[in-house]
Amino acid sequence: MIILGADIGAWSGQLLAGALVSVALAVATVPFGMAVGVAVALAKDSSNRVLSAFGEGYTTVFRGLPELLTLLLVYYGLQMAFQITAEWLGLSVTVNINPFVAGILALSLVFGAYSSEVLLGGLRGIERGQIEAAISVGMTPLTAFVRIKWPQVLRLALPGLGNNWVVLLKDTSLVSVIALNDLLRQTSLAVASTKEPFAFYAVACLGYLLMTIVSNMLLMLLEARANRGWRPMSP
Amino acid sequence: MNWELFERFGPRLIDGLFVTIQLSVISVVLGLILAVPLAVVRARRGTLGSWSAFLFTYLFRGTPLLAQVFLVYYGSGQFRQTFENAGLWWLFRDPYWCVLATFTLNTSAYQAEILRGAIQAVPAGQIDAAKAGGMTPFQIFRRITIPQAARLALRPFGNEYVMMVKASAIASVVTVFDLMGVARLAFQRTFDFQAYIAAAVLYVLVVEIFRRCWVAMERNLNRYMPARH
């Protein structure tokens, strides 16, 4: 397949493999990122001052750090931490951190920071009365949270979380900087050997665009499903 | 703390910080100038202009900024002869200008979406009333739509600037010595992790100071509106 005068077809296998790595990284990040997001949102919503200050501090830091810097901090930071531990234990080994793992960690920290804001909005969007009612019929606070609050929080937070997912998909491209063979790095490798940067990077952009379009369509379906039984209120 | 590192790289980190601020401020301001016509064209449904403005914003918002930077910076090299003939090669040869141009287009797409949302949030009844009162479309836009839309868009615009400060770190990948670029250089030379920590502190400081000032300004300008939680 020739696009813009470059033989993309010869590289389609590598590009596709890279795209799969990008998607896999994003998918693998979500559970960890959500865990961080829920924990930080609950901390910020807590009446405990230490907890809420921690939550606020966490978002302040990760909202202010460039994603690329977070990634390098995690990647080199972990490497050094392990190296120092190894030396302390008297082992003479060279520690190399897997870039995929570093990517999951760094992106989870970022995804968690942004998702905690979205989830906090959801948590505050549920009236207290519902929880009081649940407790008065004999639910424990945990049951009331799991059965009454959480499903509604998810519904309210879904559009924001969907947005964060698309941002996450695009942020995976940063991991190419620490040599993970994602879509962007595979493209750069193809460029290095074919000297056709314009065509290949255009194709990479199209690949990401396709991921965004598919995500947006799936998110629309998800939102429709989450909002079944809810009718828009007439003003 | 490693004072030797900061003696050697401290001033350069500060220079880098200025490059970061420069890149983000210039691209956001130029982006706004592009975003206004984009949003206006986009709001006219069913026209060719609206459709192309939609395509432009979707393309820039749907792809990673790093890929866009690579496309412009490395991709332009392929058309060197064309650009030289057009007298534009100086622009595309320099990573700083390439990055600035890409950032500007990217943020203009995001800002156009913010503006479009704000313009559409102005109640249609006000536009009808202004028309009935005999205002021209331009007068309506300038006196009724823009003053209200601008206030609604203030908060998301602040967020967009913060996103741009952070995104500008991508410039370091194509050898621009912004704050991130200097931190990477210092780390490569010394293998001292404190270089990254110092950059991190500076980024968080800049973003947090800006955010607080912006929120204060927004509250002040919007004090006539009912308080939002």
Interface residues (C-beta under 8 A of the other chain):
Chain A: T60 V61 R63 G64 L65 P66 E67 L68 L69 L72 L73 Y76 G77 M80 R124 V166 K170 D171 T172 S173 L174 S176 V177 L184 T187 S188 V191 K195 E196 P197 F198 Y201 A202 A204 C205 Y208 L209 T212 I213
Chain B: Y58 L59 R61 G62 T63 P64 L65 L66 A67 Q68 F70 L71 Y74 G75 S76 G77 Q78 F79 V162 V165 K166 A167 S168 A169 I170 S172 V173 M180 A183 R184 F187 F193 Y196 I197 A199 A200 Y203 V204 L205 V206 V207 E208 H229
